[in-house]
Amino acid sequence: MHLYRYEENPLITPKDVSPYHDGFEVIGAFNAGVAMFQGEVLLLLRVAERPVSDDPNIVKAPVWNPETGKVDIYEFRKDDPRYDFSDPRVIKEAGADRFAYLTSLSYLRLARSKDGRRFVIDDRPFVYPSNELEMFGIEDPRITCIDGTYYIYFSAVSSKGVGEAMVSTTDFRTVTHHGMIFAPENKDVLIFPEKINGKYYALHRPVPRSNGRPEVWIAESENLLHWGNHRFLFGLREGKWDSARIGGGAVPIKTEHGWLELYHGASDDHRYCMGAVLLDLDDPAKVLARSDRPLVEPEADYEVNGFFGRVVFSCGALVDGDIVKMYYGAADTSMACVELKLSEILASLVKG
């Protein structure tokens, strides 16, 4: 597999983004949704900001307050035995699997480019937390364009869980809010860019706290808002690169051989890679072939080292002939791009 990582990588780093909140620092500009709009490449960045702490023994947790519209900051001492601070991304109650707070607040901000390599970043958020289901932030957007409307959907995080919310825009200046389209626990939603046999389709990832490993499912809709006929699509594979966690990545790409989905997979040691699965063109609930080995693995320094290292995680790609330009978050910190050949991806997939 021939990979071409851009010489300009990482394309966007936290240093390129000014903080929106006073007293905060940007620690991540990554996992961007991707769109072409009026001749420009748009990256809808997930920007993660955290409150600056002058005391190394204090960890701060930002929470957007829906009543005031402002961000409240809670402080925790690292030596407080009631809490677990071992994962820098979250604060857990000691002995609990679930997090109580996040250490940063994420929102969505646009970066624009004429050449897809050099970006200018807007000064203000494009989509910002707006209700109680987004109090801990909004994350990992994807963008599907259907008939001139860009549907933007993302993980909405709160004390009520993580679900998928959606907004839409036609001009990337204003948005219409559509509320939560997949209730908690659910994330990594991908809406196909056209109807198939008269219905909209979406991949999604239920994340139950009770039992089972549902992983990637597929659902149908008449209107993009209400989804049903949920079916299991594909799951983990023991001993392979995607043995621990998987989820949809880029919006499905239509090819003559089927719908190509670039998805992320992680191993037990939290190494995130990108691979692909091919779905039937007329019945995307049918898996035709899948990557036996990852297409892209964390190898470059900016992929291996960062806020959460050894991660390549794509939320969007552009296709130009036989070239797939896959934009991806690197090490939960920055944005990068790699080009792959569509024909080589398809040839690499294993049937069955």
Secondary structure, DSSP 4 states (H G I P E B T S, - for coil): ---EE-TT-SSB-GGGS--SSTTEEEEEEEEEEEEEETTEEEEEEEEEEEE--SSTTEEEEEEE-TTTSSEEEEEEETT-TTEE--STTEEEETT-SSEEEESSEEEEEEEEESSSSS-EE-SS-SB---SGGGTTEEEEEEEEEETTEEEEEEEEEETTEEEEEEEEESSSS--EEEEEEEPSSEEEEEE-SS-BTTBEEEEEEE--SSS----EEEEEESSSSSEEEEEEEE---TTSTTSSEEEE-SPPEEETTEEEEEEEEE-TT--EEEEEEEE-SS-TTSEEEEESS-SB-S-SHHHHSSTT-SBEEEEEEEEETTEEEEEEEETTTEEEEEEEEHHHHHHHEEE-
